[in-house]
Amino acid sequence: MDNQNLKRRTRQFAQYVIKLVESLPKDETSRILGRQLLRAGTSVGANYRAVCRAKSTADFISKFGTVEEEADESGFWLELLVDAGKASPGSAAPLITEASELTAIAVSSIRTARRSGGRS
């Protein structure tokens, strides 16, 4: 996957997270969990942009590690919102899938970079 495509995907993921968070019920639980999701979900794209500016293989791996963590955390918050009945499974499912795919891409890219000593 090329940089521009992944930049687009991570930005689109952030936009969909924003829409989902804005659609949550206006109760305390939704506000707290939604805020956590909003931070993690929007961080994926911002941190991927930092990956694209990495200065070394070690920097690349470190920055992509943050992308991995934030994408995985986004999946957790999404699943928790569904489990708590705050988000519908239908609206959250595509985001959960995308969070999982973005996590897998990050893991794979990190492994490739470690093996080859270069960027993937």
DSSP file (Angstrom, degrees, kcal/mol; ACC not computed):
  #  RESIDUE AA STRUCTURE BP1 BP2  ACC     N-H-->O    O-->H-N    N-H-->O    O-->H-N    TCO  KAPPA ALPHA  PHI   PSI    X-CA   Y-CA   Z-CA
    1    1 A M              0   0    0      0, 0.0     2,-0.1     0, 0.0   119,-0.0   0.000 360.0 360.0 360.0 132.8    0.0    0.0    0.0
    2    2 A D     >  -     0   0    0      1,-0.1     4,-2.2     4,-0.0     5,-0.2  -0.381 360.0-109.3 -83.2 163.0    1.4    3.4   -0.9
    3    3 A N  H  > S+     0   0    0      1,-0.2     4,-2.6     2,-0.2     5,-0.2   0.882 115.7  51.5 -56.5 -44.1    1.8    6.3    1.4
    4    4 A Q  H  > S+     0   0    0      1,-0.2     4,-2.4     2,-0.2    -1,-0.2   0.896 109.5  49.7 -65.3 -39.8   -0.9    8.4   -0.2
    5    5 A N  H  > S+     0   0    0      2,-0.2     4,-2.5     1,-0.2    -1,-0.2   0.919 113.8  45.1 -64.6 -42.9   -3.5    5.6    0.0
    6    6 A L  H  X S+     0   0    0     -4,-2.2     4,-2.6     2,-0.2     5,-0.2   0.854 110.5  54.2 -71.7 -33.5   -2.8    5.0    3.6
    7    7 A K  H  X S+     0   0    0     -4,-2.6     4,-2.0    -5,-0.2    -1,-0.2   0.929 111.2  46.8 -60.4 -44.3   -2.8    8.7    4.4
    8    8 A R  H  X S+     0   0    0     -4,-2.4     4,-2.7     1,-0.2    -2,-0.2   0.926 112.9  48.8 -63.3 -45.4   -6.3    8.8    2.8
    9    9 A R  H  X S+     0   0    0     -4,-2.5     4,-2.5     1,-0.2    -2,-0.2   0.911 112.0  47.1 -62.8 -43.5   -7.5    5.8    4.7
   10   10 A T  H  X S+     0   0    0     -4,-2.6     4,-1.9     2,-0.2    35,-0.5   0.863 113.7  48.4 -70.0 -33.7   -6.3    7.0    8.0
   11   11 A R  H  X S+     0   0    0     -4,-2.0     4,-2.2    -5,-0.2    -2,-0.2   0.918 112.3  48.5 -69.1 -42.8   -7.8   10.4    7.4
   12   12 A Q  H  X S+     0   0    0     -4,-2.7     4,-2.4     2,-0.2     5,-0.2   0.890 108.6  54.5 -63.9 -39.3  -11.1    8.9    6.4
   13   13 A F  H  X S+     0   0    0     -4,-2.5     4,-2.4     1,-0.2    -1,-0.2   0.936 108.5  49.3 -58.0 -46.5  -11.0    6.6    9.4
   14   14 A A  H  X S+     0   0    0     -4,-1.9     4,-2.4     1,-0.2    -2,-0.2   0.907 109.8  51.2 -59.8 -42.8  -10.7    9.8   11.6
   15   15 A Q  H  X S+     0   0    0     -4,-2.2     4,-2.0     1,-0.2    -1,-0.2   0.900 111.3  46.9 -63.5 -40.7  -13.6   11.4    9.8
   16   16 A Y  H  X S+     0   0    0     -4,-2.4     4,-2.5     2,-0.2    -1,-0.2   0.867 110.2  53.3 -69.6 -35.8  -15.9    8.4   10.4
   17   17 A V  H  X S+     0   0    0     -4,-2.4     4,-2.9    -5,-0.2     5,-0.2   0.933 107.9  51.2 -61.8 -44.9  -14.8    8.2   14.0
   18   18 A I  H  X S+     0   0    0     -4,-2.4     4,-2.4     1,-0.2    -2,-0.2   0.932 110.9  48.2 -57.4 -47.1  -15.8   11.9   14.4
   19   19 A K  H  X S+     0   0    0     -4,-2.0     4,-1.0     1,-0.2    -1,-0.2   0.907 112.7  47.9 -61.8 -42.7  -19.2   11.1   12.9
   20   20 A L  H >X S+     0   0    0     -4,-2.5     3,-0.7     1,-0.2     4,-0.5   0.937 111.7  49.4 -64.9 -45.3  -19.8    8.1   15.1
   21   21 A V  H >< S+     0   0    0     -4,-2.9     3,-1.2     1,-0.3    -2,-0.2   0.904 109.0  52.9 -60.8 -41.2  -18.8   10.0   18.2
   22   22 A E  H 3< S+     0   0    0     -4,-2.4    -1,-0.3     1,-0.2    -2,-0.2   0.743 107.3  53.3 -66.8 -21.1  -21.1   12.9   17.3
   23   23 A S  H << S+     0   0    0     -4,-1.0    -1,-0.2    -3,-0.7    -2,-0.2   0.500  85.4 111.0 -91.3  -4.1  -24.0   10.4   17.0
   24   24 A L  S << S-     0   0    0     -3,-1.2    63,-0.1    -4,-0.5    62,-0.1  -0.271  81.7 -88.5 -68.2 156.0  -23.5    8.8   20.4
   25   25 A P        -     0   0    0      0, 0.0     2,-0.8     0, 0.0    -1,-0.1  -0.208  38.5-114.5 -57.8 157.5  -26.1    9.4   23.1
   26   26 A K  S    S+     0   0    0      4,-0.1     2,-0.2    -3,-0.1    -2,-0.0  -0.332  74.4 117.8 -95.0  52.0  -25.6   12.5   25.3
   27   27 A D  S  > S-     0   0    0     -2,-0.8     4,-2.2     1,-0.1     5,-0.2  -0.683  77.8-103.2-112.8 171.2  -24.9   10.6   28.5
   28   28 A E  H  > S+     0   0    0     -2,-0.2     4,-2.4     1,-0.2     5,-0.2   0.902 117.8  50.2 -62.3 -44.8  -21.8   10.5   30.7
   29   29 A T  H  > S+     0   0    0      1,-0.2     4,-2.9     2,-0.2     5,-0.4   0.931 112.1  47.7 -60.2 -46.6  -20.6    7.1   29.6
   30   30 A S  H  > S+     0   0    0      1,-0.2     4,-2.5     2,-0.2     5,-0.2   0.879 111.1  51.9 -63.4 -38.2  -20.9    8.0   25.9
   31   31 A R  H  X S+     0   0    0     -4,-2.2     4,-2.0     2,-0.2    -1,-0.2   0.930 114.2  42.2 -63.9 -44.9  -19.1   11.3   26.5
   32   32 A I  H  X S+     0   0    0     -4,-2.4     4,-1.9     2,-0.2    -2,-0.2   0.958 120.7  39.9 -69.2 -50.8  -16.2    9.6   28.3
   33   33 A L  H  X S+     0   0    0     -4,-2.9     4,-2.5     1,-0.2    -2,-0.2   0.890 115.6  53.1 -66.5 -37.9  -15.8    6.6   25.9
   34   34 A G  H  X S+     0   0    0     -4,-2.5     4,-2.9    -5,-0.4    -1,-0.2   0.885 107.2  51.5 -63.2 -39.4  -16.5    8.8   22.9
   35   35 A R  H  X S+     0   0    0     -4,-2.0     4,-2.2    -5,-0.2    -1,-0.2   0.901 110.0  49.4 -64.4 -40.8  -13.7   11.2   24.0
   36   36 A Q  H  X S+     0   0    0     -4,-1.9     4,-2.4     2,-0.2     5,-0.2   0.930 113.7  45.9 -63.2 -45.3  -11.3    8.2   24.3
   37   37 A L  H  X S+     0   0    0     -4,-2.5     4,-3.5     1,-0.2     5,-0.3   0.911 110.8  53.5 -63.1 -43.1  -12.3    6.9   20.9
   38   38 A L  H  X S+     0   0    0     -4,-2.9     4,-1.8     1,-0.2     5,-0.2   0.905 110.7  46.4 -60.1 -42.6  -12.0   10.4   19.4
   39   39 A R  H  X S+     0   0    0     -4,-2.2     4,-1.2     2,-0.2    -2,-0.2   0.945 119.4  39.2 -64.8 -48.6   -8.5   10.8   20.7
   40   40 A A  H  X S+     0   0    0     -4,-2.4     4,-1.2     1,-0.2    -2,-0.2   0.937 116.3  50.2 -69.2 -45.8   -7.3    7.4   19.5
   41   41 A G  H  X S+     0   0    0     -4,-3.5     4,-0.6     1,-0.2    -1,-0.2   0.856 114.6  42.0 -65.2 -37.3   -9.1    7.4   16.2
   42   42 A T  H  X S+     0   0    0     -4,-1.8     4,-1.4    -5,-0.3    -1,-0.2   0.757 107.4  63.5 -80.1 -23.6   -7.9   10.8   15.1
   43   43 A S  H  X S+     0   0    0     -4,-1.2     4,-2.9    -5,-0.2     5,-0.3   0.789  89.0  69.7 -68.9 -27.9   -4.4   10.1   16.3
   44   44 A V  H  X S+     0   0    0     -4,-1.2     4,-1.9     1,-0.2    -1,-0.2   0.950 105.0  38.6 -55.8 -52.3   -4.0    7.2   13.8
   45   45 A G  H  X S+     0   0    0     -4,-0.6     4,-2.0   -35,-0.5    -1,-0.2   0.895 115.4  52.0 -67.5 -41.5   -3.9    9.5   10.8
   46   46 A A  H  X S+     0   0    0     -4,-1.4     4,-1.2     1,-0.2    -1,-0.2   0.915 113.1  45.1 -62.6 -42.0   -1.8   12.2   12.6
   47   47 A N  H  X S+     0   0    0     -4,-2.9     4,-1.7     1,-0.2    -1,-0.2   0.830 107.7  57.4 -73.1 -30.8    0.7    9.7   13.6
   48   48 A Y  H  X S+     0   0    0     -4,-1.9     4,-1.9    -5,-0.3    -1,-0.2   0.894 102.3  55.8 -65.2 -36.5    0.8    8.0   10.2
   49   49 A R  H  X S+     0   0    0     -4,-2.0     4,-0.5     1,-0.2    -1,-0.2   0.889 106.2  51.6 -59.8 -37.2    1.8   11.4    8.7
   50   50 A A  H >< S+     0   0    0     -4,-1.2     3,-1.1     1,-0.2    -1,-0.2   0.869 103.8  57.6 -66.6 -35.8    4.7   11.4   11.2
   51   51 A V  H >< S+     0   0    0     -4,-1.7     3,-1.9     1,-0.3    -1,-0.2   0.913 100.9  57.0 -57.4 -42.5    5.7    7.9    9.9
   52   52 A C  H 3< S+     0   0    0     -4,-1.9    -1,-0.3     1,-0.3    -2,-0.2   0.676 108.9  46.4 -65.6 -16.6    5.9    9.4    6.4
   53   53 A R  T << S+     0   0    0     -3,-1.1    -1,-0.3    -4,-0.5    -2,-0.2   0.220  80.8 143.6-107.7  12.7    8.5   11.9    7.7
   54   54 A A    <   -     0   0    0     -3,-1.9    -3,-0.1     1,-0.1     3,-0.1  -0.221  41.1-153.1 -57.5 142.3   10.6    9.4    9.7
   55   55 A K  S    S+     0   0    0      1,-0.1     2,-0.3     2,-0.0    -1,-0.1   0.576  71.4   9.0 -95.5 -12.4   14.3   10.2    9.6
   56   56 A S  S  > S-     0   0    0      1,-0.1     4,-2.6    62,-0.0     5,-0.1  -0.948  81.0 -97.3-156.1 171.0   15.6    6.6   10.1
   57   57 A T  H  > S+     0   0    0     -2,-0.3     4,-2.7     2,-0.2     5,-0.2   0.914 124.5  50.8 -62.3 -42.6   14.4    3.0   10.2
   58   58 A A  H  > S+     0   0    0      2,-0.2     4,-2.4     1,-0.2    -1,-0.2   0.904 111.5  47.6 -62.0 -41.2   14.3    3.2   14.0
   59   59 A D  H  > S+     0   0    0      2,-0.2     4,-2.8     1,-0.2     5,-0.2   0.912 111.5  51.4 -64.7 -43.6   12.3    6.4   13.8
   60   60 A F  H  X S+     0   0    0     -4,-2.6     4,-2.5     2,-0.2     5,-0.2   0.928 112.0  46.1 -57.2 -49.1    9.9    4.7   11.2
   61   61 A I  H  X S+     0   0    0     -4,-2.7     4,-1.8     2,-0.2    -2,-0.2   0.912 113.8  48.7 -63.7 -43.7    9.4    1.7   13.5
   62   62 A S  H  X S+     0   0    0     -4,-2.4     4,-1.3    -5,-0.2    -2,-0.2   0.939 114.1  44.5 -62.6 -48.0    8.8    3.8   16.5
   63   63 A K  H  X S+     0   0    0     -4,-2.8     4,-1.6     1,-0.2     3,-0.2   0.887 112.9  50.9 -66.4 -39.0    6.3    6.1   14.9
   64   64 A F  H  X S+     0   0    0     -4,-2.5     4,-2.6    -5,-0.2    -1,-0.2   0.816 103.2  61.5 -68.8 -28.4    4.5    3.2   13.2
   65   65 A G  H  X S+     0   0    0     -4,-1.8     4,-2.3    -5,-0.2    -1,-0.2   0.878 102.8  50.4 -61.9 -37.4    4.4    1.5   16.6
   66   66 A T  H  X S+     0   0    0     -4,-1.3     4,-2.6    -3,-0.2     5,-0.2   0.900 108.5  51.6 -66.7 -41.0    2.3    4.5   17.8
   67   67 A V  H  X S+     0   0    0     -4,-1.6     4,-2.6     2,-0.2     5,-0.3   0.937 110.0  50.4 -58.9 -46.4    0.0    4.1   14.8
   68   68 A E  H  X S+     0   0    0     -4,-2.6     4,-2.4     1,-0.2     5,-0.2   0.937 111.8  47.1 -57.1 -49.0   -0.4    0.4   15.7
   69   69 A E  H  X S+     0   0    0     -4,-2.3     4,-2.5     1,-0.2    -1,-0.2   0.910 114.1  46.3 -61.5 -44.2   -1.3    1.2   19.3
   70   70 A E  H  X S+     0   0    0     -4,-2.6     4,-2.2     2,-0.2    -1,-0.2   0.879 112.9  49.0 -70.1 -37.8   -3.8    3.9   18.5
   71   71 A A  H  X S+     0   0    0     -4,-2.6     4,-1.9    -5,-0.2    -1,-0.2   0.922 114.0  46.4 -66.1 -43.0   -5.5    1.8   15.8
   72   72 A D  H  X S+     0   0    0     -4,-2.4     4,-1.9    -5,-0.3    -2,-0.2   0.909 112.2  50.4 -65.2 -42.0   -5.8   -1.1   18.2
   73   73 A E  H  X S+     0   0    0     -4,-2.5     4,-2.5    -5,-0.2     5,-0.2   0.885 106.6  55.7 -63.1 -38.8   -7.0    1.2   21.0
   74   74 A S  H  X S+     0   0    0     -4,-2.2     4,-2.5     1,-0.2    -1,-0.2   0.924 106.1  51.2 -58.5 -44.3   -9.6    2.6   18.6
   75   75 A G  H  X S+     0   0    0     -4,-1.9     4,-2.6     1,-0.2    -1,-0.2   0.897 108.6  52.2 -59.4 -41.2  -10.9   -0.9   18.0
   76   76 A F  H  X S+     0   0    0     -4,-1.9     4,-2.6     2,-0.2    -2,-0.2   0.947 110.8  45.8 -59.8 -50.2  -11.2   -1.5   21.8
   77   77 A W  H  X S+     0   0    0     -4,-2.5     4,-2.4     1,-0.2    -2,-0.2   0.887 112.8  51.1 -64.1 -38.4  -13.2    1.7   22.3
   78   78 A L  H  X S+     0   0    0     -4,-2.5     4,-2.0    -5,-0.2    -1,-0.2   0.941 111.6  46.7 -62.2 -47.1  -15.5    0.9   19.4
   79   79 A E  H  X S+     0   0    0     -4,-2.6     4,-3.0     1,-0.2    -2,-0.2   0.900 112.2  51.1 -62.2 -40.4  -16.1   -2.6   20.7
   80   80 A L  H  X S+     0   0    0     -4,-2.6     4,-2.3     2,-0.2     6,-0.2   0.901 107.7  52.1 -64.9 -41.4  -16.8   -1.3   24.2
   81   81 A L  H  <>S+     0   0    0     -4,-2.4     5,-2.6     2,-0.2     6,-1.4   0.895 113.1  45.1 -61.6 -40.0  -19.3    1.2   22.9
   82   82 A V  H ><5S+     0   0    0     -4,-2.0     3,-1.7     4,-0.2    -2,-0.2   0.947 112.7  50.3 -67.2 -48.0  -21.1   -1.5   21.1
   83   83 A D  H 3<5S+     0   0    0     -4,-3.0    -2,-0.2     1,-0.3    -1,-0.2   0.844 110.3  50.8 -58.9 -34.9  -21.0   -3.9   24.1
   84   84 A A  T 3<5S-     0   0    0     -4,-2.3    -1,-0.3    -5,-0.2    -2,-0.2   0.486 115.2-117.1 -81.9  -3.2  -22.3   -1.1   26.3
   85   85 A G  T < 5S+     0   0    0     -3,-1.7    -3,-0.2    -4,-0.2    -2,-0.1   0.701  85.4 115.3  76.0  19.0  -25.2   -0.5   23.9
   86   86 A K  S   <S+     0   0    0     -5,-2.6     2,-0.4    -6,-0.2    -4,-0.2   0.725  75.8  35.3 -92.7 -24.9  -24.0    3.1   23.2
   87   87 A A  S    S-     0   0    0     -6,-1.4    -2,-0.2    -9,-0.1    -1,-0.2  -0.978  89.2-113.9-128.2 142.7  -23.2    2.5   19.5
   88   88 A S     >  -     0   0    0     -2,-0.4     4,-2.2     1,-0.1     3,-0.3  -0.502  19.6-128.1 -75.4 142.8  -25.1    0.2   17.1
   89   89 A P  H  > S+     0   0    0      0, 0.0     4,-2.4     0, 0.0    -1,-0.1   0.872 108.5  56.6 -56.4 -36.7  -23.2   -2.8   15.8
   90   90 A G  H  4 S+     0   0    0      1,-0.2    -2,-0.0     2,-0.2    -3,-0.0   0.884 110.7  41.0 -64.7 -39.7  -24.2   -1.8   12.3
   91   91 A S  H  4 S+     0   0    0     -3,-0.3     4,-0.4     1,-0.2    -1,-0.2   0.821 120.9  42.9 -78.8 -29.8  -22.6    1.6   12.5
   92   92 A A  H  X S+     0   0    0     -4,-2.2     4,-2.6     1,-0.1     3,-0.4   0.770  94.5  79.2 -86.7 -26.0  -19.5    0.5   14.4
   93   93 A A  H  X S+     0   0    0     -4,-2.4     4,-2.6    -5,-0.2     5,-0.2   0.883  92.9  48.1 -54.5 -47.4  -18.7   -2.7   12.4
   94   94 A P  H  > S+     0   0    0      0, 0.0     4,-2.3     0, 0.0    -1,-0.2   0.881 114.3  47.9 -63.2 -34.0  -17.1   -1.0    9.4
   95   95 A L  H  > S+     0   0    0     -4,-0.4     4,-2.8    -3,-0.4    -2,-0.2   0.885 110.3  51.0 -71.8 -38.5  -14.9    1.1   11.8
   96   96 A I  H  X S+     0   0    0     -4,-2.6     4,-2.2     2,-0.2    -1,-0.2   0.920 111.9  48.4 -62.7 -43.0  -14.0   -1.9   13.9
   97   97 A T  H  X S+     0   0    0     -4,-2.6     4,-2.5    -5,-0.2    -2,-0.2   0.925 112.9  47.2 -62.0 -45.4  -13.0   -3.7   10.7
   98   98 A E  H  X S+     0   0    0     -4,-2.3     4,-2.9     2,-0.2     5,-0.2   0.892 109.9  52.7 -66.6 -39.1  -10.9   -0.7    9.5
   99   99 A A  H  X S+     0   0    0     -4,-2.8     4,-2.1     1,-0.2    -1,-0.2   0.916 111.3  47.8 -60.6 -42.1   -9.2   -0.4   12.9
  100  100 A S  H  X S+     0   0    0     -4,-2.2     4,-2.3     2,-0.2    -2,-0.2   0.909 112.8  47.7 -64.8 -42.9   -8.3   -4.0   12.7
  101  101 A E  H  X S+     0   0    0     -4,-2.5     4,-2.4     2,-0.2    -2,-0.2   0.904 111.6  49.7 -66.1 -41.6   -7.0   -3.6    9.2
  102  102 A L  H  X S+     0   0    0     -4,-2.9     4,-2.1     2,-0.2    -1,-0.2   0.882 110.8  50.8 -65.4 -37.2   -5.0   -0.5   10.1
  103  103 A T  H  X S+     0   0    0     -4,-2.1     4,-2.6    -5,-0.2    -2,-0.2   0.932 110.9  48.5 -62.3 -45.7   -3.5   -2.3   13.0
  104  104 A A  H  X S+     0   0    0     -4,-2.3     4,-2.6     1,-0.2    -2,-0.2   0.882 109.9  51.8 -63.4 -39.4   -2.5   -5.3   10.8
  105  105 A I  H  X S+     0   0    0     -4,-2.4     4,-2.6     2,-0.2    -1,-0.2   0.920 111.1  48.2 -62.8 -43.6   -0.9   -2.9    8.2
  106  106 A A  H  X S+     0   0    0     -4,-2.1     4,-2.5     2,-0.2    -2,-0.2   0.933 112.0  48.6 -63.1 -45.9    1.1   -1.3   11.0
  107  107 A V  H  X S+     0   0    0     -4,-2.6     4,-2.4     1,-0.2    -2,-0.2   0.932 113.8  46.8 -59.3 -46.7    2.3   -4.6   12.4
  108  108 A S  H  X S+     0   0    0     -4,-2.6     4,-2.5     1,-0.2    -1,-0.2   0.903 112.2  49.8 -63.4 -42.7    3.2   -5.9    8.9
  109  109 A S  H  X S+     0   0    0     -4,-2.6     4,-2.4     2,-0.2    -1,-0.2   0.892 111.0  49.4 -64.7 -39.7    5.1   -2.7    8.1
  110  110 A I  H  X S+     0   0    0     -4,-2.5     4,-2.4     2,-0.2    -2,-0.2   0.930 111.5  48.8 -65.3 -44.8    7.0   -2.8   11.3
  111  111 A R  H  X S+     0   0    0     -4,-2.4     4,-2.4     1,-0.2    -2,-0.2   0.922 112.3  48.4 -60.6 -44.4    8.0   -6.4   10.8
  112  112 A T  H  X S+     0   0    0     -4,-2.5     4,-2.8     1,-0.2     6,-0.4   0.922 111.4  49.8 -62.6 -43.8    9.1   -5.7    7.2
  113  113 A A  H  X S+     0   0    0     -4,-2.4     4,-2.0     1,-0.2     5,-0.3   0.894 111.3  49.1 -63.5 -39.5   11.2   -2.7    8.4
  114  114 A R  H  < S+     0   0    0     -4,-2.4    -1,-0.2     2,-0.2    -2,-0.2   0.902 114.8  45.0 -65.9 -40.5   12.8   -4.8   11.1
  115  115 A R  H  < S+     0   0    0     -4,-2.4    -2,-0.2    -5,-0.2    -1,-0.2   0.922 124.7  30.8 -68.7 -44.6   13.7   -7.6    8.7
  116  116 A S  H  < S-     0   0    0     -4,-2.8    -2,-0.2     2,-0.2    -1,-0.2   0.641  95.3-130.0 -93.5 -15.0   15.0   -5.4    5.9
  117  117 A G  S  < S+     0   0    0     -4,-2.0     2,-0.2    -5,-0.3   -60,-0.2   0.623  81.2  82.8  73.9  10.0   16.4   -2.5    7.8
  118  118 A G  S    S-     0   0    0     -6,-0.4    -1,-0.3    -5,-0.3    -2,-0.2  -0.700  88.6 -75.5-132.5-175.6   14.4   -0.2    5.5
  119  119 A R              0   0    0     -2,-0.2    -9,-0.1    -3,-0.1   -62,-0.1  -0.548 360.0 360.0 -86.3 150.9   10.9    1.1    5.1
  120  120 A S              0   0    0     -2,-0.2    -1,-0.1   -11,-0.1   -10,-0.1   0.380 360.0 360.0-112.0 360.0    8.0   -0.9    3.8
